[in-house]
Amino acid sequence: MPISANNPDRKSWINVPENSDFPIQNIPFGVFITKDDVITIGTRIGNCAIDMGALQQLNYFEGIELTDDMFMQDTLNDFISDGKKTWRMVRNRLAELFDETNPKLRDNKEHRDIVIFDVKHIEMQLPVLIGDYTDFYSSKEHATNVGKMFRDPENALLPNWLYVPVGYHGRSSTIIPSGISVNRPMGQTLPNGETTPVFGPSRSVDFELETAFITTDANIMGENIPISEAEDYIFGMVLMNDWSARDIQKWEYVPLGPFLAKNFATSISPWIITMDALEPFRTKGPKQDPAPFPYLQQKGKHNFDINLEVSIQPENAEETVVSRSNFKYMYWSMTQQLAHHTSNGCRVNSGDMMGSGTISGPTPDSYGSLLELTWGGKNPIKLNDGTERKFLNDGDTVIMRGFCKNNGVRIGFGEVSSKLLPPFVRK
């Protein structure tokens, strides 16, 4: 079935501001609470949020096989479970419905008033019930930088890194949508020059510029997913800030890897951008040498040209862009990550989330974490208000944005924005 929703010439009867992340060619999916306190699944065009539950009740999805309450739920999990054919049919229908030449909803004011909301009047929610969350470590530049800082600079990459998409299982209970603040974590650290650890607030809270993909039901336990099919099980992508406490991480990560330094908070953007919407922005990834094992080999364009940036905004001050990177630098693709994840028969379900790992580019201004941007705190960065940062201060808001653009069409992710608060104190 063709992706008619991607027609670059299509215009909507909803006004779309110039350089909006959400033209009619995007049609992302999310979950929001309306001004009437109704929770619904929806999409977005320009600065308008569209209530898909109301659209379904008004019979605008006639002819598409959907359960009666498909879009009147508080998560996208059931819709994602329906698979790629349904996702494409629904997205094509929405594009057709909001096309400037289609009078069906455009000229029905009563229905428009029920279905369309200003985004200022809604509250975005976590779009899926995330059962499992895996975070990969798939940027060669990032892994090399960290290896140079903490290990032998001549052998920065560990021997397995060029053979296997390295990852670890994260904690889904602390994944939060954009706009929710994060408390500075407490934990054990080993101060420089000491031999005994101390317990207290982390002094090295960092961001990690990442994306994540959301899966559908992919396999049964014991079954692997061939790499040629892996993309069929990826619903879409979000931006992700995988908060990190570097001093806690340094003390705890040997021998079993990330734990409390990573699981205190992970922030994601609330609109899921579908793989269909990203189709026009495919690009080749970096050359892989040595060649991956056959189960990880793929031909063609399996990476995506997504411009990414990170800003830090101190309290009562303007934001400063501190990093500009691109998803196309990722060494291991999403399809390779998913194929590897299931190569041992691990089950993957609807709503599972897979993080990319920190996305760093080849130049110092494209590094995806303060750990790299300040080289472990040795080279503080200056913000527009004149203050410096080695790591994040309480009151700092981290804002991540991402978009693709070609042929005059811009497909964006919106943003993931979260403020760092002091440690939580129980009253």
N, C-alpha and C positions, 0 to 999 in steps of 0.2 A: 504494500500500500504506500503510495507516494506521500511525502511530508508536505502537504499543500500549505500548512501553516507557516512554512519558511519563505514563502514568496517575497522577495525583497521589495517588490513594487507595491505590496499591499499597504493600504492606509486604513486607519480606524476612524469611526465617527466619535470616538472618545479622544479628546485633545491629549497629545503626547508632547511634552516640552522637549526642546532641542537638547540633545545629549542625555536624554532619559535612559536609564538602564532597562526600561520596561516598555519597548515598542510592541506593536501587535505581533511581531515576529518572535517575541520571547515566550510569553504565556507560561510563566512558572507556576508551581503549585505550593500552597502553604495552608496554614490553619490560623484563623483569627477569631477574636471575639468582637461582635458588632456593638454599636452604641446602645443596642437594646439588650445587651448581655446574652446574645445568642452565639454559641460557638459553631463554626462552620468551616468546611473546606472551601478554599477559594483560589482565585488567580488575580493577576494585576496587570493593568494596562495604564501607562503613564502614572498619574497620581490617584488612580481609582482602583479600589479593591472590589472584586466581583464575587458575590456570594453564589457559589456553585450549588449549594444545597437548595437555595431558592430557585435557581435556574432549573434544577431537576424537578422540583415540585411543580413548576410552571410548564413542565413537559418540553423543555428546550433540548433535551438529549434523546428525544424520541428516535427509535431505530437503532440505538446503541444498547447492547445487552448489559444492563447494570442492575445490581440489587436496589430495591426501593429506597434504601437509606444510605446509598454509597457515599454521597457528599454531605450527609447530615451527621457526620461523626466527628470526634475530636482528634483523630489522627488520620494520616494518609495510608496506613498499613494495608487496609483491605483493597483500596484502589491500586496500590503498588502490587499487591498479590495477583491482580487480574492480568498482569503481563503487558508486554510491549504493544500488542495489537490494540488493546483497549486504550492505553495511554495515548497512542497516536490518533485514534479515532476521536477521542475527547478533545485533544488539543486542536485537531483540524476543525472540529465542529465549533469550538470557541473562536478560532480565527475567522471562520465563515460568518458567525453570528455578529461579531464586532467589526466586520468589514464595512467601510464607509458606504458601499453600494447596497448593503442589505438592510431593508427597512423594518424587518420583522420585530426586532427589539428596539431599534433606533427610534421608531415612530410610536412606540407604546409607552407613554410617560408613566402610566400606573405601574407597569412591570419594571421600568428603569428605576423608579423610586424604591422598589423592593429589593432590587438586585445589586445596585451600585452604591458604594460608600467612598467618601474621601478617606485616603489612607490616614489622615490626621485623627479620624474618628474611630479607628479600630485598634485593637491590641494584638500584636502577633504572638503566636504560641510556638512551642516546639512542634515541628511539622509531623514527626513520626514518633511512635513509641519505640525507642531504640533498645532492642534486646541485648545485642552484643556490639562491642566497639573494639576495633583493631586499629592500631596506629603503626604505620610503616615508617621506614627510614630510607627514603628512595631518592634523595637528592645527592648526587655524587659530590657536588661542591660543598654542601653542608657537612656531609660525613667526613670529607677530607679536612675541612677547617677544624672540626671538633677533634679529629685524630691528631692534627698538628699541635693543637693546644694541650691535649691531655696525654698524648702518647708520643711515639717516635715520629718526628716530622718526615723522616725518610720513608716510613712505612705507615702512613696515616690511615689508610684503609685496612681493616682487618681482612684476613685471607678469604673469608666467605662472602664479602660484600659484593664482589663482581659476579658471583654465581647465583646468589639467592636474594630475592626481595625480603630484606630483614624487617621484622615487625614484632610487636608485643601486644598483648591483650590489655586494653584500657578499662576504664570504669564508666559504665553508661549512666550511673545514678547522678553524676555531677556534670552531665552535658546540659547546657542551658542555652536559650535563644539570646540573640542580640538584645542589649538593653538591661540585662540583669547584672548587677554589680557582683564583684568577686572579693572575698576577704583574703588578706595576706595570710598565708598558711603558717602554722606553728610546726616545728619539727626539730629533729636532731641534726646538728651540724658539727663539723670539726674545725674550729678556728685555726687560721694559719699559724704554724709553729707549735701547736698543741698536740698532745697525744691522747687527751680525753675529750669526748664530745660534750656539747652543751645542748640544752633544750630551750627553744625560744622562737620568736618570729623569724622567718626567712629574711635575710638581708639582700638576697639576689633574685627577686622575682622578675621573670622575663616573659616575653611573648614568643610564640612560634607561629610564623606565617605559614598556614597550611590551607589545603582544600580537603574536602572529604566527599566520598561518593556513597549513595544509599542503594542498597540491593533489594531485589525481589527474592521470593523463594527460589532457591537455585538448585538444590539437590537434596537427596536423602542421605542419611548418615552412611559413610563408607563409599559414596560415589564422588568421583572427581569431575570437575568441569573442564572440558577441553578448551584450550585458549581460543580456538576458532569460534566458540559459542559464548565466551565469557561476557562479551559486551551486551548480549541480549538480556543479561540479568542485572544490568546497572540502570537504575531509574534516572538518576541525575546527580548533580553536584551542589555543594554549598561551600562557602568560605568558612574557615575554621581557625580560631586562635587557641592553640593548645598551650595554656598557661604552664609555666615551669618555674620551679624553685631550684635554682642552680646549686646553691650551697647544700641543700638537703640531698639533691641528686648525687652530688659528688661523694657524699659520705655513705649513701645507702646502696648505690647501684651495683656494686660488686658483691656477690657473683650473679644475682638473678635479674639485674636490669631495673628499669624504671618502676617506681612504686608510689610512695606518698608525694614525691616531688612533682608528679604529673597528674595524680587523680583528684586533686582538690577542685579543679574547674577546667572545663573545655567549652568554649563559646562558639556557636555556629550562627550563620546568617539564616533568617527564617524562611526565605523563598528558595525552593529547590528548583534549580535550572536543569531542564531535561537534557538528556544526551541528544535528542532530536533537535533541540534548539541550538546545541553546540556543533551540530554536524558541519556547518559551513566553515568552521574554524579549525578543522583538522590540520595537523602538521606532523612531520616526522620527528621522532625523538632523537636523542644523541646516539651516535654509533656505539654499539655494545661490543666490547672486546675484553675478554674472550666471548665467543658466540654463546648465548644461553643454551641450556639443554633443550632437546626437542620439545618438551612439554611447555616451554616458555618462549618458543620461537614464533614470530609473527612478521608478516610482510605488510607494507603499506603504511598509511598514516594513522598512528594510534595515540598520538599526543594532541594537545590542543593549545592554541595560541591565546592564552588568557593573561592579560596585563594585570599585575597585582601591585598594590601599594599599602604601606603601613604608616599611620600617623600616631604621634603621641600628643595628647592635649592635656597640659597641666590644668589644675583647678583655676578657674577665672582667667584663662589665657587662651590665645589662639593655638591651633594645632600646628605641628611641624611634621612634614613628610620625612621619615627617616629611612625608608627603604622602598625601592621600586624593583620588582622582580617579574618573572613570567613562569607560568606553569610548564611551558614548553621545555624548560631545562631539566625536567624530571627524567632520571635515568631509567627507572622501572615504570612502565605504564600501568594504568589502572587494570587493564585486562591481564597483564602479567601478574599483578598483585592478587587478583581474584583467582586466577588459575593456580597460582602457587598456594594460596590459602586453602584451597579444596583438594590439593594434590594428595593429601593424606586421608581424604574422606571426611574432613571437617564439614559439618552442616552449616549452611548459610541461609538465613531467613529474611522474610520481608521486613524492611525497616532496620536491618543491620547497617552499621556505619563503618567505613574504612577511611582512616586519615592518611594523607599523602606522606606525612613527615615534613619537617621544615623545608621550605622551598627557597633555596639560595641560588643566585645567579653567579656568573663568573667574575663580577667586579665587586669591590668593597661596598658600593652603594646599593647593591642588589642582594645583600645578605639578609636572611629571613629571621634573624633573632638579635637581640642586644648582645648576647654572648659573643657573636661574631662581629657585629658592628663596632663594639668597643674592645674587641679581642680580649675577652675575659675581664673587662673592667680596666684594662691598662690605658685605653685611649677613649676617654669620655666623649660623648657627642653633645654638641651645643644645640639647644632648642631656640626657637624664635623669641622667647621671653628672656633670653640671656642665661637661663639656668643650664646646668649640665646633667647628663645622666650616664651612669655606669650600668645601673639597672633601674627598675621602675620605682617611683615614689608613691606613697599613699596619696590618693587624689588624682593620679594620672588616669586618663581615659585612653585606651588603645583602640584605634579605629582601623579596620582593614576593608579595602575595597577591591573589586575586580571587574573587568569587562573585556569583551572581545569586540573587534570592529573590522569590517571589510565591506566593500561594495556599498558603502553608505549606511549599513545596518550596524547598530551597536547593541549587543546583548550583554547586559550587566547582571551582577549578583546583588546589587544594593550594597549593604555594608554589615559587618559585624562589629559592634561597638560595646565595650564594657569598661567600667570604672573599677580601679583597684582601691579597696577600702582597708582601714586598719584591721588587725586580727579581731575575730568575733569574740566578744566577751559575754558569757552567760550572766544574766542579771539575777 
